[in-house]
Structures are given as C-alpha cells and as structure tokens.
Amino acid sequence: MSEKHSSEPSFTRPAETRSVAGVLFDMDGTIVDSTNAIVKHWHKLGKELGVDPNVILATSHGRRSIDLLKLYDPSKANWEYVSYVEGLIPKDFGADAVEVPGARAILAALEEANVPWAIVTSGTRPLMTGWLDVMKLAHPKHFVVAEDVERGKPDPACYLLGKDRLGLSAQASVLVIEDAPAGVRAGKAAGCKVIGITTTHSIDQIREAGADWIVKDLLSVRYQGGNEEAGCFVIEIRNALQN
C-alpha cells in the first residue's frame, strides 16, 4: 500500500466555496476506509492465485480487480467471479473497515437537499452496496461501478458517465472527491474540479495527480445551500493544504 506523508503539513488554507451542479464521490478510501479489509482480501486471494499478495497490493488501490486479475490469472478476469469475491469482502471483513470522518454528514446533507450526487467506484456493485449497508450510509440514486466502463481509472470514462447519470452535460461544473492518484487524474481528465483526501496516499502523490484541493478527510467538505430549481449548489472546502 502507499505511504502516508510523514511530516506535519499545514492544512490552513482559507475556506473557499464552489458552486456546482453535482458531486461525484469515489468509494473506497473516500467514503469508507477499507484498507485493512482489502489487505486481508488480497492476502486470501493471492494465496489462491499463487501470487505474492504484497505485489498485488503495491498497485491495487484505485484499480479494478478485473484489471489486476488479467495480469495474474486471466481465467478469473470475468465479472461473475469478480462480483462474487468482492461481494464477500464486506461480509467477511466488515469489522476491519471504518467510515472516513465526515462521510456520513456530507452524504446525508446532500441527500436531504436533493443535490445530485453519485458514487463512481472501481469496485463492483456488490462491493459498493455491501459497504454502504454495513456502515449504514446513504445509498446514492445514481452510481457508476467497475462493470459499467470498459476502462477503469485513470481513464475519465467513469466520471463522464457519472455526469451523464446525474443528467448533467459533460461541460457541467461537477466536483469530484477522490483519495487515489488514478481517480484524481480521471476526474481532472473528465473536466472536473477535484478534492483529494489523504486517507490512503501521500500529499505528494495527490498533488502530483493534479488535485485542486487537498484535505485530510470529508470533515473539510460541507454543503452550504443552493437552488434546486436552478441546479446550483454551494460546497464549502475548509482546512485544505496550503499551496
């Protein structure tokens, strides 16, 4: 897995607001931190595949399981198998995951205000719904999962599809929230402003990927209000990393 930043950075950037038409969230590492569960999953699967799990884990975060399996065992690189094994993760290792601080509050606030939002994840639908059920978090009306796109992140297709599923144009002002460099790059390539959170990767990795703001977690992201008829909603970003 990737390293966290070792020094004490300055998360003191003045609060800013951004008017958006919708918000797109990554799942793992952004809403739920399932790092420990995923480590156990790949250790279990690595033994079955005859592959050193640490080799898989070195490049697994933010990537689709089907793309990893294509490298290590193409016979298992199909959606039936991937959906089955990913669906087991929340059931087998649910106690090893935690919600990212602030996730529950921001999802509930957006849902209550009818702000268009969706989850855009490299995981399968059983994995996404499994974690939301285990954590008892708000379920989105719209989502994009691994099975929905031909190419995973950093390809922008998933976030462009996310905009479309919210009923928004490719040019609409949409905010993406991500924890992985591949996801940050996907969001930027889709024409979105991106908040990068440092739950799973270093500040340098998130900065290199091109995040517009870097924050510790979702406690720094708040819904401030908006106009549903006009399709304009205000998000506040506070305590971001100083440039």
Contacts in CASP RR format, 6 or more apart in sequence:
PFRMAT RR
TARGET T0000
AUTHOR 0000-0000-0000
METHOD contacts of the structure
MODEL  1
MSEKHSSEPSFTRPAETRSVAGVLFDMDGTIVDSTNAIVKHWHKLGKELG
VDPNVILATSHGRRSIDLLKLYDPSKANWEYVSYVEGLIPKDFGADAVEV
PGARAILAALEEANVPWAIVTSGTRPLMTGWLDVMKLAHPKHFVVAEDVE
RGKPDPACYLLGKDRLGLSAQASVLVIEDAPAGVRAGKAAGCKVIGITTT
HSIDQIREAGADWIVKDLLSVRYQGGNEEAGCFVIEIRNALQN
1 35 0 8 1.000
1 39 0 8 1.000
1 57 0 8 1.000
1 58 0 8 1.000
1 61 0 8 1.000
1 200 0 8 1.000
2 61 0 8 1.000
2 200 0 8 1.000
2 201 0 8 1.000
2 202 0 8 1.000
2 205 0 8 1.000
3 202 0 8 1.000
4 198 0 8 1.000
4 201 0 8 1.000
4 202 0 8 1.000
5 198 0 8 1.000
5 202 0 8 1.000
5 203 0 8 1.000
5 204 0 8 1.000
9 203 0 8 1.000
9 241 0 8 1.000
9 242 0 8 1.000
10 241 0 8 1.000
10 242 0 8 1.000
11 215 0 8 1.000
11 216 0 8 1.000
11 220 0 8 1.000
11 239 0 8 1.000
11 240 0 8 1.000
11 241 0 8 1.000
11 242 0 8 1.000
12 239 0 8 1.000
12 242 0 8 1.000
13 213 0 8 1.000
13 239 0 8 1.000
13 240 0 8 1.000
13 241 0 8 1.000
13 242 0 8 1.000
13 243 0 8 1.000
15 236 0 8 1.000
15 237 0 8 1.000
15 238 0 8 1.000
15 239 0 8 1.000
16 213 0 8 1.000
16 236 0 8 1.000
16 237 0 8 1.000
16 238 0 8 1.000
16 240 0 8 1.000
17 224 0 8 1.000
17 234 0 8 1.000
17 235 0 8 1.000
17 236 0 8 1.000
17 237 0 8 1.000
18 173 0 8 1.000
18 175 0 8 1.000
18 193 0 8 1.000
18 234 0 8 1.000
18 235 0 8 1.000
18 236 0 8 1.000
18 237 0 8 1.000
19 173 0 8 1.000
19 232 0 8 1.000
19 233 0 8 1.000
19 234 0 8 1.000
20 173 0 8 1.000
20 174 0 8 1.000
20 175 0 8 1.000
20 193 0 8 1.000
20 232 0 8 1.000
20 233 0 8 1.000
20 234 0 8 1.000
20 235 0 8 1.000
21 116 0 8 1.000
21 166 0 8 1.000
21 168 0 8 1.000
21 172 0 8 1.000
21 173 0 8 1.000
21 174 0 8 1.000
21 231 0 8 1.000
21 232 0 8 1.000
21 233 0 8 1.000
22 115 0 8 1.000
22 116 0 8 1.000
22 117 0 8 1.000
22 166 0 8 1.000
22 168 0 8 1.000
22 172 0 8 1.000
22 173 0 8 1.000
22 174 0 8 1.000
22 175 0 8 1.000
22 233 0 8 1.000
23 110 0 8 1.000
23 115 0 8 1.000
23 116 0 8 1.000
23 117 0 8 1.000
23 118 0 8 1.000
23 174 0 8 1.000
23 175 0 8 1.000
23 176 0 8 1.000
23 177 0 8 1.000
23 233 0 8 1.000
23 235 0 8 1.000
24 117 0 8 1.000
24 118 0 8 1.000
24 119 0 8 1.000
24 120 0 8 1.000
24 159 0 8 1.000
24 162 0 8 1.000
24 163 0 8 1.000
24 166 0 8 1.000
24 174 0 8 1.000
24 175 0 8 1.000
24 176 0 8 1.000
24 177 0 8 1.000
24 187 0 8 1.000
24 192 0 8 1.000
25 31 0 8 1.000
25 107 0 8 1.000
25 117 0 8 1.000
25 118 0 8 1.000
25 119 0 8 1.000
25 120 0 8 1.000
25 176 0 8 1.000
25 177 0 8 1.000
26 62 0 8 1.000
26 119 0 8 1.000
26 120 0 8 1.000
26 121 0 8 1.000
26 122 0 8 1.000
26 176 0 8 1.000
26 177 0 8 1.000
26 178 0 8 1.000
26 179 0 8 1.000
26 180 0 8 1.000
26 183 0 8 1.000
27 119 0 8 1.000
27 120 0 8 1.000
27 121 0 8 1.000
27 122 0 8 1.000
27 123 0 8 1.000
27 127 0 8 1.000
27 128 0 8 1.000
27 131 0 8 1.000
28 34 0 8 1.000
28 38 0 8 1.000
28 61 0 8 1.000
28 62 0 8 1.000
28 121 0 8 1.000
28 122 0 8 1.000
28 123 0 8 1.000
28 131 0 8 1.000
28 179 0 8 1.000
29 35 0 8 1.000
29 100 0 8 1.000
29 179 0 8 1.000
29 180 0 8 1.000
29 197 0 8 1.000
29 199 0 8 1.000
29 200 0 8 1.000
30 100 0 8 1.000
30 103 0 8 1.000
30 177 0 8 1.000
30 178 0 8 1.000
30 179 0 8 1.000
30 197 0 8 1.000
30 199 0 8 1.000
30 218 0 8 1.000
31 99 0 8 1.000
31 100 0 8 1.000
31 103 0 8 1.000
31 107 0 8 1.000
31 119 0 8 1.000
31 131 0 8 1.000
31 137 0 8 1.000
31 218 0 8 1.000
32 97 0 8 1.000
32 98 0 8 1.000
32 99 0 8 1.000
32 100 0 8 1.000
32 103 0 8 1.000
32 131 0 8 1.000
32 135 0 8 1.000
32 137 0 8 1.000
33 97 0 8 1.000
33 98 0 8 1.000
33 99 0 8 1.000
33 100 0 8 1.000
33 199 0 8 1.000
33 200 0 8 1.000
34 89 0 8 1.000
34 90 0 8 1.000
34 93 0 8 1.000
34 94 0 8 1.000
34 96 0 8 1.000
34 97 0 8 1.000
34 131 0 8 1.000
35 200 0 8 1.000
36 93 0 8 1.000
36 96 0 8 1.000
36 97 0 8 1.000
37 89 0 8 1.000
37 90 0 8 1.000
37 93 0 8 1.000
37 94 0 8 1.000
37 96 0 8 1.000
37 97 0 8 1.000
38 57 0 8 1.000
38 60 0 8 1.000
38 61 0 8 1.000
38 89 0 8 1.000
39 53 0 8 1.000
39 57 0 8 1.000
40 92 0 8 1.000
40 93 0 8 1.000
40 96 0 8 1.000
41 85 0 8 1.000
41 88 0 8 1.000
41 89 0 8 1.000
41 92 0 8 1.000
41 93 0 8 1.000
42 53 0 8 1.000
42 56 0 8 1.000
42 57 0 8 1.000
42 60 0 8 1.000
43 53 0 8 1.000
45 53 0 8 1.000
45 56 0 8 1.000
45 85 0 8 1.000
46 52 0 8 1.000
46 53 0 8 1.000
46 56 0 8 1.000
46 72 0 8 1.000
47 53 0 8 1.000
49 72 0 8 1.000
49 73 0 8 1.000
49 76 0 8 1.000
51 72 0 8 1.000
51 73 0 8 1.000
56 68 0 8 1.000
56 72 0 8 1.000
59 68 0 8 1.000
60 68 0 8 1.000
61 180 0 8 1.000
61 200 0 8 1.000
61 201 0 8 1.000
62 122 0 8 1.000
62 153 0 8 1.000
62 180 0 8 1.000
62 182 0 8 1.000
62 183 0 8 1.000
63 122 0 8 1.000
63 152 0 8 1.000
63 153 0 8 1.000
63 182 0 8 1.000
64 82 0 8 1.000
64 122 0 8 1.000
64 123 0 8 1.000
64 146 0 8 1.000
64 152 0 8 1.000
65 82 0 8 1.000
65 85 0 8 1.000
65 86 0 8 1.000
65 123 0 8 1.000
65 124 0 8 1.000
65 146 0 8 1.000
66 77 0 8 1.000
66 78 0 8 1.000
66 79 0 8 1.000
66 82 0 8 1.000
66 146 0 8 1.000
67 77 0 8 1.000
67 152 0 8 1.000
69 76 0 8 1.000
69 77 0 8 1.000
69 81 0 8 1.000
69 82 0 8 1.000
70 77 0 8 1.000
76 82 0 8 1.000
79 124 0 8 1.000
79 147 0 8 1.000
82 124 0 8 1.000
82 146 0 8 1.000
83 124 0 8 1.000
83 125 0 8 1.000
83 126 0 8 1.000
83 147 0 8 1.000
84 126 0 8 1.000
86 123 0 8 1.000
86 124 0 8 1.000
86 126 0 8 1.000
86 127 0 8 1.000
87 124 0 8 1.000
87 126 0 8 1.000
87 127 0 8 1.000
87 130 0 8 1.000
89 127 0 8 1.000
90 97 0 8 1.000
90 127 0 8 1.000
90 130 0 8 1.000
90 131 0 8 1.000
90 133 0 8 1.000
90 134 0 8 1.000
91 130 0 8 1.000
94 134 0 8 1.000
97 131 0 8 1.000
97 134 0 8 1.000
97 135 0 8 1.000
99 135 0 8 1.000
99 137 0 8 1.000
100 197 0 8 1.000
100 199 0 8 1.000
100 217 0 8 1.000
100 218 0 8 1.000
101 216 0 8 1.000
101 217 0 8 1.000
101 218 0 8 1.000
101 219 0 8 1.000
102 217 0 8 1.000
102 218 0 8 1.000
102 219 0 8 1.000
102 221 0 8 1.000
103 137 0 8 1.000
103 218 0 8 1.000
104 135 0 8 1.000
104 137 0 8 1.000
104 138 0 8 1.000
105 218 0 8 1.000
105 219 0 8 1.000
105 222 0 8 1.000
106 218 0 8 1.000
106 221 0 8 1.000
106 222 0 8 1.000
106 223 0 8 1.000
107 117 0 8 1.000
107 137 0 8 1.000
107 138 0 8 1.000
108 138 0 8 1.000
109 115 0 8 1.000
109 222 0 8 1.000
109 223 0 8 1.000
110 117 0 8 1.000
110 138 0 8 1.000
110 223 0 8 1.000
111 117 0 8 1.000
111 138 0 8 1.000
113 223 0 8 1.000
113 225 0 8 1.000
113 226 0 8 1.000
113 228 0 8 1.000
113 233 0 8 1.000
114 228 0 8 1.000
115 223 0 8 1.000
115 233 0 8 1.000
116 142 0 8 1.000
116 166 0 8 1.000
116 167 0 8 1.000
116 168 0 8 1.000
116 231 0 8 1.000
117 140 0 8 1.000
117 142 0 8 1.000
117 166 0 8 1.000
118 140 0 8 1.000
118 141 0 8 1.000
118 142 0 8 1.000
118 143 0 8 1.000
118 144 0 8 1.000
118 162 0 8 1.000
118 165 0 8 1.000
118 166 0 8 1.000
119 128 0 8 1.000
119 140 0 8 1.000
119 143 0 8 1.000
119 144 0 8 1.000
120 143 0 8 1.000
120 144 0 8 1.000
120 158 0 8 1.000
120 159 0 8 1.000
120 161 0 8 1.000
120 162 0 8 1.000
120 176 0 8 1.000
121 127 0 8 1.000
121 128 0 8 1.000
121 143 0 8 1.000
121 144 0 8 1.000
121 145 0 8 1.000
121 146 0 8 1.000
122 146 0 8 1.000
122 152 0 8 1.000
122 153 0 8 1.000
122 158 0 8 1.000
123 145 0 8 1.000
123 146 0 8 1.000
124 145 0 8 1.000
124 146 0 8 1.000
124 147 0 8 1.000
125 143 0 8 1.000
125 145 0 8 1.000
125 147 0 8 1.000
128 143 0 8 1.000
128 145 0 8 1.000
129 139 0 8 1.000
131 137 0 8 1.000
132 138 0 8 1.000
132 139 0 8 1.000
142 162 0 8 1.000
142 165 0 8 1.000
142 166 0 8 1.000
143 165 0 8 1.000
144 158 0 8 1.000
144 159 0 8 1.000
144 161 0 8 1.000
144 162 0 8 1.000
144 165 0 8 1.000
146 152 0 8 1.000
148 158 0 8 1.000
148 161 0 8 1.000
149 155 0 8 1.000
149 157 0 8 1.000
149 158 0 8 1.000
149 161 0 8 1.000
150 157 0 8 1.000
151 157 0 8 1.000
152 158 0 8 1.000
152 186 0 8 1.000
153 180 0 8 1.000
153 182 0 8 1.000
153 183 0 8 1.000
153 185 0 8 1.000
153 186 0 8 1.000
154 181 0 8 1.000
154 182 0 8 1.000
154 183 0 8 1.000
154 185 0 8 1.000
154 186 0 8 1.000
154 189 0 8 1.000
155 186 0 8 1.000
155 189 0 8 1.000
156 186 0 8 1.000
156 187 0 8 1.000
156 189 0 8 1.000
156 190 0 8 1.000
156 191 0 8 1.000
158 186 0 8 1.000
159 174 0 8 1.000
159 176 0 8 1.000
159 186 0 8 1.000
159 187 0 8 1.000
159 189 0 8 1.000
159 190 0 8 1.000
159 191 0 8 1.000
159 192 0 8 1.000
160 170 0 8 1.000
160 190 0 8 1.000
163 169 0 8 1.000
163 170 0 8 1.000
163 172 0 8 1.000
163 174 0 8 1.000
163 190 0 8 1.000
164 170 0 8 1.000
166 174 0 8 1.000
168 174 0 8 1.000
170 190 0 8 1.000
170 191 0 8 1.000
173 193 0 8 1.000
174 190 0 8 1.000
174 191 0 8 1.000
174 192 0 8 1.000
174 193 0 8 1.000
175 192 0 8 1.000
175 193 0 8 1.000
175 194 0 8 1.000
175 195 0 8 1.000
175 235 0 8 1.000
176 183 0 8 1.000
176 184 0 8 1.000
176 186 0 8 1.000
176 187 0 8 1.000
176 190 0 8 1.000
176 192 0 8 1.000
176 193 0 8 1.000
176 194 0 8 1.000
176 195 0 8 1.000
177 194 0 8 1.000
177 195 0 8 1.000
177 196 0 8 1.000
177 197 0 8 1.000
177 218 0 8 1.000
177 221 0 8 1.000
178 184 0 8 1.000
178 186 0 8 1.000
178 187 0 8 1.000
178 194 0 8 1.000
178 195 0 8 1.000
178 196 0 8 1.000
178 197 0 8 1.000
178 211 0 8 1.000
179 196 0 8 1.000
179 197 0 8 1.000
179 198 0 8 1.000
179 199 0 8 1.000
179 200 0 8 1.000
179 201 0 8 1.000
179 206 0 8 1.000
180 200 0 8 1.000
180 201 0 8 1.000
181 201 0 8 1.000
181 205 0 8 1.000
181 206 0 8 1.000
181 208 0 8 1.000
181 209 0 8 1.000
182 209 0 8 1.000
183 209 0 8 1.000
184 194 0 8 1.000
184 196 0 8 1.000
184 206 0 8 1.000
184 209 0 8 1.000
184 210 0 8 1.000
184 211 0 8 1.000
185 209 0 8 1.000
185 210 0 8 1.000
187 194 0 8 1.000
188 194 0 8 1.000
188 209 0 8 1.000
188 210 0 8 1.000
193 212 0 8 1.000
194 210 0 8 1.000
194 211 0 8 1.000
194 212 0 8 1.000
194 213 0 8 1.000
195 211 0 8 1.000
195 212 0 8 1.000
195 213 0 8 1.000
195 214 0 8 1.000
195 215 0 8 1.000
195 220 0 8 1.000
195 221 0 8 1.000
195 237 0 8 1.000
195 240 0 8 1.000
196 206 0 8 1.000
196 211 0 8 1.000
196 213 0 8 1.000
196 214 0 8 1.000
196 215 0 8 1.000
197 206 0 8 1.000
197 214 0 8 1.000
197 215 0 8 1.000
197 216 0 8 1.000
197 217 0 8 1.000
197 218 0 8 1.000
198 206 0 8 1.000
198 214 0 8 1.000
198 215 0 8 1.000
198 216 0 8 1.000
199 216 0 8 1.000
199 217 0 8 1.000
203 214 0 8 1.000
203 241 0 8 1.000
206 214 0 8 1.000
207 214 0 8 1.000
213 237 0 8 1.000
213 240 0 8 1.000
213 241 0 8 1.000
214 240 0 8 1.000
214 241 0 8 1.000
215 221 0 8 1.000
215 237 0 8 1.000
215 239 0 8 1.000
215 240 0 8 1.000
215 241 0 8 1.000
216 239 0 8 1.000
219 239 0 8 1.000
220 237 0 8 1.000
220 238 0 8 1.000
220 239 0 8 1.000
220 240 0 8 1.000
221 235 0 8 1.000
221 236 0 8 1.000
221 237 0 8 1.000
222 235 0 8 1.000
222 236 0 8 1.000
222 238 0 8 1.000
223 233 0 8 1.000
223 234 0 8 1.000
223 235 0 8 1.000
223 236 0 8 1.000
224 234 0 8 1.000
224 235 0 8 1.000
224 236 0 8 1.000
225 233 0 8 1.000
225 234 0 8 1.000
226 232 0 8 1.000
226 233 0 8 1.000
226 234 0 8 1.000
227 233 0 8 1.000
END
